[in-house]
Amino acid sequence: MRMRGFSLIEVMVTLAVLVALGTLAVPAFQSAIGNAQIRTVAESIRNGLQLARNEAIKRNSRVRFVLQTDGSWQIGCVTVTSSCPATLTQKSAVEGSSSQTVISADNNTAVFSGFGTRDPAAASALTVVTISNTQMSAADMRTLRVQLAAGGNVKVCDPSVTTSGDTRAC
């Protein structure tokens, strides 16, 4: 008669292998989550800027994009009328980011003209936003940058990419 099942040694070896694999996989998983949060915030800001530009063109009015340090943003008309309200849309900070996501910008406001360009009448304007994550090491983190050109075009780029001709480069 043969016994079926696992011996204690087989179970212990299996557990040791699983623990070893887990200790290797957890840091990589945390890096992937942190970089995904950075990407989500960068794409949200880019989408908000593009939406503000599109609203300015559609309404043929000056439209303002306001970015908060927590990643939330708001779009509204500079000159409030019945057809162009003070708040057109907004996005809260809890959508896709975390408390470890750090946003630094050269200014918090961008104003678009009815032509879709950055409004030259605005004294200072948002042109660069850098997004990083404090919970990650510099080696694992993929900092992203959102750039707003004078013509109104918005680009998400990676400042660590230095290869000439690479579309990810800033």
N, C-alpha and C positions, 0 to 999 in steps of 0.2 A: 504494500500500500504506500502510495506516494503522497506527501503533503503538498498542498498548493498554497501560494502566498509569497510574501516577501520576508526576508530575514531582516533583523535589526540593522545589520551592517549595510545591506542594500538601501534601506531607507535613509540611513545617515549619510551615505555617499551621495545619494540623489539630493538630499537637502543641502549638503555642502556645495554641490555644483549649482543649484538654484540660487543660493545666497551669493556665490561668487559672480554669477551672471547678473544678478540684481544690483550688486554694488558697481558694476561696470555700466549698466544701462541707465540707472537713475540720473547721473550727472548729464549724460547726453540728452535724456528726455527733458530735463529742466532747461537745458540750453535751447532745445527746439521750441519749448513753450515760450521762453523769454524772447527769442527772435521772432516768433509768430506774433507776440504782443506788440513788438516794435513795428513790424510790418503792418499790422492792423491799424495802429494809430497813424502811421504815415499815410496809408491809403485813405483813411477817414479824412485827414486834413486835406489831402489832394482832392478828394471828391467834393469836400465842402468848398474849396476854392474854385473848382470848376463849376459847381452849381451856382455860386455867387456870380461868376463871370457870365454864365448862361442867363441868369435872371436879369443882369444888367442889360444884356443885349435884347432879350425878349421884351423888357419893359421900357427900353431906351431911357433908362434912368441910372443915376449913380447908386450902386449897391455896395454895402459894407459887409465885410467878413471880419468877425471878431473872434480871436482864439484865446482861450483861457489856459493857464499853466497846467491844469489837470487834463487837458486834451479835449474838453468840451468846446463847442463853437456855436456861433449864432450868425445868421444872415438876415439883413434887413435893409430897407431903403434909407438913404441918407436924408432925402427930403420926403417926409411922410405925406401921402395923399390917400384918398379913398381907394385908389387902384394900386397903391404901393405902400403897404403897411411897414411899421417899424420892425416887425419881426416876421420874416417870411418862413423861416425854418430854423431848427436848432438840433444839435446832437449832444446828448449828455456824455459825461466822462466814463460812465460805467460800461459802455458798449465796447468790449474788446480790449480794454487796457487794464492795467493793474496799478496799485499804489507805487510799485517799483519803476514804472515807466516815467522817464524824465524828458520833459519837452522844454527846449530852449529856443527862443526866436529873437530875431533882431528887432521886432516890433510885434504888437499883438493885433494890428488892424491893417486890412488891405481894402482899398476902395477901388471899384471897377467903374469905368465910364460906360456910357451907352454903346460904345464901340467894342467893349470887351477888353480894353487895355487897362493897365493900372492907371488910375486917375492921376495925372501930373499935378493937379491942384492940391492933392493931399500932401502935407508937409513931410511926413515920414511914413513909410509903408513897410509892411511885412514883405520880405524878400526871401529869407532863409529860415527854415525851422529844422532843428536837429533833434532826433528822437533816439534815446538810449534806454538802458535798463540797469538799475543799481544792483539788482540781485545777481548779476552775471559778471564773470571775470572779463577783463579786456580781451583776452585771447578768444573767448567763446562768443562774445557779443558782436553783433552785426549792426552797428550804428547806421541809421538811415537819415537822409536829408531830403526835405521838400523845398524845391526852389521855385519861386515865382518870378518870371521874367517881366520886363517892362511891357511887352506886348500882350501879357495876360496868360501866356502858356505856363502850365504847371508841370513839374517833373519830379519824380521820386528817384533819388540816386544814392549810390553807396560811396562814401568818401574814401573807403579803403581800396577801391578799384582804381588803379593808376594806368592800366593798359590803354594805350592810344587807340581810339576807334571803338572801344567797348561802350555799348549803350548804357550800361549800368554806372559808368563813371560820372562824377560830378564835373 
